[in-house]
Amino acid sequence: MSRPKPGDILQLDLGEGRKGYGQLSDDGLLITFDFVTTADLAPDVLKDLDVVFAVRVREDDLKRGRWPVIGHLDVPDDLKGHPLMFRQDASTGRLSVQHPDLPGGEKQATLKECIGLECATVWSAAAVEERLRDHADGRENRWLQELSIDLQRVPEDQLR
């Protein structure tokens, strides 16, 4: 099976007959929409929906065809490009932000600069489905909790 192309609309099976929807961006991110339903959705409806999150998904999960392509739309201008993402070093706790336009793709950052950003990681298809399902059901997501900034480990000079 081939990898979906930028602009492709994907249908995510969330279990119990529920479906979520995402769009592959020009920058390889999966943009998920704030809409879960048991009905089939016409792809053009997505352009009026809010985005829940945009994350990188494992390449092999995208190629497997787990999420069928149900249409194609141009990626809206405000969703094009790679968003800033944060990273916390596993050994030192230091924070940085990542973006392809930064020299070396990354720079040191303060806690304030990282708050509200997605963690720079690659998600499995199952974890994306769980996160969207939890969002729709109003539950905290275990993966988001695990990937959140560990405030106890942030060095003093980055707490400002």
N, C-alpha and C positions, 0 to 999 in steps of 0.2 A: 504494500500500500504506500502511496506517496504522501508526503507531508502537505498539510493544508497551506494555502498561499495567503499572503497578506490581503486582508479584506474579507476572507472567508468567514461566514457565520457558522458557528458550531453549536450543536445541540448537546447539552450535558445531561446525562441520565442521573438524577438525584435519588432514585429509588422511590418505591411506593407510587409509581406512575407520574412522579413530578419531573419536570424538565427545567433546566436553566439554560442560559444562552451566553455565548461569548463570541468575540471577534478577534481574529489574529491581526495584530497591528503590523505596520510597516517595519517596526523594529523588533519583531519576533516575540512581543509580549502578548499574552492572552488577556483581553479586556473582558471582564465579566459584568453583566448587567443586573440591575436591581429588579428582577422579575423572575418569579418561579410560578409555573402553571402546570396543570395536567393536560391542557389543550395544546395543539400544535400552534406555532406562532409564525406569522408572516415576517420574514426578515426585515422588511422596511419599517416595522414597528419599533425596532431597536434604536433607530436614530433619535427617538424622543425619550428614551429611558436614561436614568442615571446610571453611572458606573459605580460598581461596588469596589472593585480592585483590579489592578493590572499586574500580572506576575509572569515570570518566565516559567515555562512548563518543560519537563523532560522531553528531549527530542524524540526518543523512542516511543513515548506515550502519544505524541502528536502523530507519528507515522503509523501507529497501529490501527487507526480508524475507530478507536473507542468512541470518539465524538464525531458523528456524521456531519458532513458539510451540508447545510440546508439552503445555502444561498451565498450571495456575495454583495457587499456594499463597499463603496469607497470609505476608507478610514477617515472619520471627521478630523479636520485640521487640529482641533484642540486635543486630540488623542494621538496625534502623530509624534514621533520622537520618543526618546527614552527618558523616563522620569528619573530624578535623583532617587537613589536608594541608599540606605545605611548599611554599615557592616560593623560588627563588634568583634575585635580580635579575640580569639578563644584563649590565648595565653595571657595577654596583657590587659584585656578589657577595654583597650583604646577604641575610640569611635572614629569612623571615617564615612564619607559619602562617596558614592561611585556614580560616574556618568562618563560616557564615551568622549565627551568634549573636554573633560578635565585632563591636564597633563598627566600621563600615565594612567588615566582612567579613574583616579582616586585621589582624595585629599583628606587630611585630618579634619575633624569637625567637632564642634561642641555638642553637648546634649541638646541644646535648644535647636540647633540646625538639623538634628536627626529626628526629633519628635514629629510624629505624623507621617514619616516616610515608611515605605515598604522595606523589609529586610532584603538585601541583595542575595537571594538564594534561588534555587531552581526547585519548583514544586512538582510533585507527582500528580498525575491526573486524579487519583483517588483523594489526595489531600485537597485539591482544588474543589472537587465535588463536595467534600465534607465541609469545607469552609463556606461555600455558597449555601449549602443546606443549613448550616448553623446560623448564618446571617438571616436567612429567610424565616427561621424558627425563633429568632431572637436569643440565641444562645452564644456564649463565649466559645471561641474555637481553640482547641488544644494546641494546634500548630502555631497560631498567632501568639499564644501565651509562651510557647517554647522559643519562638523566634524574637520575642520582644527584648528590648534592651535590659540587661541586668544592671540595674542602678548601683548595686553594691560593688560592682567591679569597675565602674567608670572612674578613671583617674581624676583626682581633684581638679587638675588644670582644665578638664573638659566639662566640668559641671556648671560653668557660667553660661 
